[in-house]
Amino acid sequence: MLLNFLKSHFNSEITKYLKRFSFKATKHFGKHGFSLLVLFAKTQRLEAITTLLPNGTHFILADVENCSFEEVVEEAKYVQQKHGLSNMYIYSDMERSFRIFCYSLVDYKTLLKILLDFKHLDMVFFDYTVRRKKATLRYGKKENRQPPKLVKVLETYPMPFPEQVEQVFYDTGVVKRGISFTLGDDD
């Protein structure tokens, strides 16, 4: 609907390539300022689970990006041995993109320490984990990707999948890059 509006009001050659558009206006008053950010993007709703359990403990979920299969396996083995963790299940739906599930139960501070031991951890994932005080990781299919496949199990000792896991849905942009316009100071 929004893309149709843009096409009807703007040059269709420009909007033909428009997948994500953002506009930011900033006005400063001395040391203080205000910003308005408007973002138009095609989004998708994804299924995910969070690490926080009703008893206050967490199990481990990690989003590891921009590394080879060999690198993610090496990193996961290191983390698993360092922290004495149970079996780790590594999934992938795209080259150099991995999601790790481990059902050992830990407190929140330990979860953060474990995540930071992954050299190729997606730092946006980590930032949201800190903000929300729980990790959220999708398990469903993402647009323009294959369904996630189990690519490796690192066996130490089994732990059952936790009961009463929180299932959530979240929206994310289909396209991560786009056109941005900034008006005013941005410092």
N, C-alpha and C positions, 0 to 999 in steps of 0.2 A: 504494500500500500504506500509506504513512504517513498520507495524507489519510483513508483508510478507518479507520485506527486513531483518528485525531483525531475523526472523525465519531462513532465508536462510543463514545468516552469523553467527549465534550463536546457541548454544544448544537449540533445540526446547523444551526441558523440562523447561528451564528457561523462554523462551518467552511465553510458554503456560499460565503462570500465570501473565505475564507482562501486566498491564493495564495502568500504568503510570510510566515513568522513567525520572529522571532528573540527569544531570551531571553538576557540578560546578567546575571550575578551578579558583583559585585566586592567584595572584602574587602581593606582596607588594614591593614597592620601598621606603624605609624609612617610613614616615608617610602616604604615599599615596599608593593606590593599585588599581588593576583592577580585575574585575571578569567577567567570561564568564559563563552564565547559558544556558544550552540546555535542553529543556523539550520535551519529547515525550508523548503525552497523547491522548486518544480517547476523542473527544470533541463532543458537541452537540450545535446546534444553537437554542437559545430560544427567544421567543417574549416577549417584555417588554414595559412598558411605563415609562416616566419620569414625575417628579413633576412640572418642570418649564413650565409655560404658557407664551404665547407671551407678555402678559402685565407685566411680571416680577414677578408675584406672584407664589406661589406654593400651591398645594393641598398636602394632607398627605398620604404617603405610608410608611409602616413599615414592616420589615422582623423580625419576632420574633421566636426564636428557643430554643430548649431544655427546654421546660416547658409544663405543662399539659394544657388541655383545660380550666380547672378552673382558673389556673394562668393567662393565656392570657386574659381571660374575665375580671378578677379582675384588671389586669394592664391597659387594654384598658378603662375600666370604670373610673379608677382613672385619666388617662390622659385626657379622654373626659371631665370629670367634672372640672378638674383643669384648662383647657384651653378653656372651653365653646365651645366645638367642636360639629359639626353636627353628624348625624348618622355614625356609624362605621360598616363596613362590614368585617367580619373575615372569611377568606378562609383557607382551609387546604387540602393538598394532601398526607400527611404522618403524622403519630403519632409524636407529639411534635414539629411540624413545621407549622407555621402560617404566613399568609400575611394579613395585615390590610390596608383597603382603607377607606379614609375619605375625603369628598369633600369640607370641609371648606378651604377658601383661606387665606394664611398667607405669611409673608415675609420669606426670607431664614433663618435669625437668629432665628426666632420663630420656623421654621421647625426643626432646629437642637435641640433647647430646648425641643420640643415635643418628638422627637426621643429619646433623652437621658433620658426621664422620663420612658421609657420602660425598666424594669430591665433585661429582657431577649432578648434585641435587639441583632441581629446578628451584631457584631462589624466589620466584613468585609463589610457588607452592609453600615454601618455608615462611614467607612473609604472611600469607593468609593463615598458616598454622599458628603463628605467634599472635596475630590479631584476634583470632577466634578461640584460641586456647584449645584447639583440637585440629587434627589434620583431616582434610577432606580429599578423597581421591575417587575419581570416576572409575566405574567398572564397565560401563556401557559403551556402545559403538559411537564414535565421533564421526561427523560428516566428512566425507572424502577419505575415509580410512577403512581398513579392514576391521572386523571384530577383533578384540584383544584375544591373543592366543598365549597359552602357557608355553614358555620357551625353555624354562629351566627350573628345577627344584633343587635347592641346596639342603640336603638332609643332615640334621643333627639329631633332633628328637621331635616327635609330633606333638602338636597342641591342637585342640579342637577349635573350629571357628567359633568365636565368641557368640554367646546368646544375646539377644536384645541389642543388636547393632542398629545404630541410627542410620536410616536411609534418607537421603536428601536429593533434591533436584536443584540444579543451578543453571543459569544462562551464561554463555560465553560467546564471544565473537567467532564467527566461522573464519574470518580473515583477520590476522593479527597485525598486518601492516595496512596503512591507508594514507589518506590525504589529511594534513592538518594545517589550519590557519591560526595564527596567533596575532592578536591586536594588542598593542600596548606593551608595557614592560612586563617581563616575566622573570624578574630576579628577586 
